[in-house]
Amino acid sequence: MEPSEHRSSVRIGAGPDGSLTYFVELPPEDLPPVHRRDLERAWYAARDAALAQRWGVARFFRFQRPDGSYGDLALADRDACCWADAVDGMVGLRNSYGLSLCLRLLALVDLLARVRWADSLCLLQRDGADLHPSLLRAAASAPLTPEARFDESGFRLRLARFAFGFALEGQAAPRLTGATP
């Protein structure tokens, strides 16, 4: 679905300090998948915003859970604020698609910082990083956890399906046929 096809499930309030609070009618794990190309565009928009030092404002999210309880997420880190602001400027965060895109971008950055097996899928350069298309495809479609992160093992399994013929560190490359060597 394109962003315009998602009903507005996000209400926004502004604090006196310019911070933004998002009231979301569903939990992170129920946010929709996004298009790989949109995630890639968000990656580069965030990189450009960081290089231009457009830091953005603090953003707070309150997710409503099916049982009526709430889960909260705060983005007060300068880099996270910058990346969220870039996605907000690109597609907006007033609907579930834009919010999903933002949280997937942040979850991907979090995952890349925590795991070493994905290093071969990320080409680091002085002005940023380029990501393997399979990594972006997995991040665009993998479900988020209740904490708005990616489950490492589930993400890795999804990535392995997309990276046919590509071996992750510590994994044997899939064979093309059932023939034995």
N, C-alpha and C positions, 0 to 999 in steps of 0.2 A: 504494500500500500504506500501511496505517496503521503507526505505529511498532511496535505489538505484533507485527506480522507479520514483522518483521526479526529474524533470529536474532542472538544476541549475538555480535558479531565484534570486541568491544572488551574488553580486560582493563585494569584500572586499578590502579596502584600509588600509594601516598602517600609523599611525602618527609618527612623530619623537620621541615622548615619549613612543612609544610602544602600544599606544591605537589602537583600530581597529574600522573602520567604515564600516558598512554593508549597501549596497544599494540594497533594496529589491523591486522587480518589482510588488509587490502587497501589499495591506494594511493588517494589522494584522487580520482583520475579515474574510479575504479570505484564510488564512493559513489552511492547512488540519488538520483533526483530527489525533491523534496519537494512537498507541497501548497502552493500559493500562499498560502492562508489561514494555514497554519502559519508560513510565513516572515513574513507580516504580523504575526501574533501575537508572533513572536520579536522583530521590529523594535520593537514597542511595549513588550514586556517589558524589552528592553535599554534603551530610553529611560527607562522608569520606574526601573530599577535605577540608571542613571547619575544621574538627578535625586535619587534617595535616597542616592547615594554609597555603594552596596553594591558595592565594588570586586572582590571575589572573590580567588582565589588564582592564582598562576602555573600554567599548564598546558603540558605538553609532550606532543607526539604523535610516535609512531614508527610509520610506515606500512610494512608489508611489501609489497615489489614482487614481481611474478610470477617474476622471476629469482632471488629469494631475498635480494636486497639490501634496504636500508631507506632511507627518506627521513624526515627529522626536521623538525618544526615546533615552534617555541616561541612561546607567548603569554605574554609577560611585561609588555607594555605595560598600564598601568592600565585603559585603556578596553577593550581586547580581553579582559582578564581579567573585567571587569564584564559584558561582553556574553556571554561564554562561560558565566559563572555564571548569568546570567538564562536562557539556553537550557537549561542543566543543570537548573535548578529547574522549568522549564516541561515538558520532555519527557525529560530525562535524556540523558547522553552515553554510555551503556553499550551502544548498538546503532548500527548503520550509519545508520539514519534520523536519530536525534538528532544524531549527529556530522555528518552531511551538512547538516542544518539549521543547525547552529552555523557550520560552515565556509562555507556559502553566505551567511549573514548577514555574516560577516567579509569574504568576498570582495566582496560588494556594497558594503560601506563602503569597502573599498580601491579598487574601481573608481570609485565616485563621487568619491573624493578625487583620482583621477588624470586623469579625462577631463572635458572641458567640454561635450561634445555631449549629455550626459545631464542637464545643469542644468535644462532645461525640464521634466524628468520628476520633479523633486524640489522641493517647496515648502518652503523654509526658514522656520522660525519661531523665536521666542525659546526655546521649550522643546523644540525638536527639528525634525524634518522629516517631511513626509508624502510618500509615494511613489506615483507613478502605478501603477495596477494592472498595466499592461503591463510595467513595469520589474520588479515583483515576480514576475510570471509567468515572465519570461525568466530571472530569477535562480533561481527554483525548479526550472527544467528544464535550464538550460545546463550542460554538463559542466564540471567543475573541471579545472584543469591539474595536473600532477604537484606543483606548488608550492602547491596549494590556493587558486588564484586563478581568475579568469575570464579567458579569452583575449578581449581587447578586440574584435577583428574578428569572431570567432565570436559573441560576445555581442550585438554590434550587429546582425548579420544576423538572429539569433533575435528580437531585440527588434523589428526592422522587420516581421517576420511578424506579431507580436502587436499592433502599433500601427497597424493598417490605417487609412489616412486621416490618420495623424498623422505629420508630417514631423520628423525629427531635424535638428538644425543641420547644414547642409552637405549635406542630402539633399533631393531634390525629393519632394513628397507623391505617393504612388501615385495613378494615375488610376483612376476607378471603372469605366471602360469602355475599349474599344479605339479609341473615336472620337478623331479628331484635333481640336484646338481651332481 
